[in-house]
Amino acid sequence: MSLAPVLRVPPADGLVERLGTAHFDRPGNRWRMMLTTEQVDSVAYAFYLRRFSSSIAEANRFARGYSVKYLPDLRGHDDED
């Protein structure tokens, strides 16, 4: 089941398809794939959401490694949606 339809910020166009192109780089000990700027921002958002259910470690590692961090815009936020 995909959560994409219920997210306030949907995944960037083409991100789901790009996931299938990821390959593991043994020397770097990490998964690699080519992403657009919008897709990288979408990954940062996914790590931001993940911190609520498990750990913030991935979001912190991603922010350090790629200098990308999702910061929610809380201006005018309405919790009664």
C-alpha positions, -999 to +999 in steps of 0.1 A: +000+000+000+013+034-009+010+064+014+016+089-014-021+098-018-025+108+019+007+129+022+004+167+025+035+169+002+034+142-025+066+125-037+084+143-065+076+133-100+095+102-111+109+094-077+092+061-074+105+050-108+141+061-098+141+039-068+142+009-092+175+022-106+193+023-073+225+002-071+246-007-041+282+007-042+303-017-022+334+005-018+312+034-006+290+011+014+258+029+003+230+028-022+233+052-052+209+067-077+207+098-098+180+123-086+168+157-096+168+185-070+131+181-064+136+143-059+164+149-034+141+173-015+114+146-015+138+121+000+146+146+027+109+149+034+106+111+036+134+110+062+117+138+081+085+117+083+104+086+092+117+102+124+082+102+138+079+064+137+114+052+143+146+072+142+160+106+132+194+091+124+187+087+087+176+123+084+206+135+102+230+114+081+213+125+049+215+162+060+252+158+068+261+139+036+241+159+011+234+192+029+197+188+024+172+189+053+135+192+052+122+221+074+084+223+076+067+256+071+047+261+102+033+295+094-005+293+093-004+256+102-039+243+110-041+210+129-079+207+123-077+194+087 
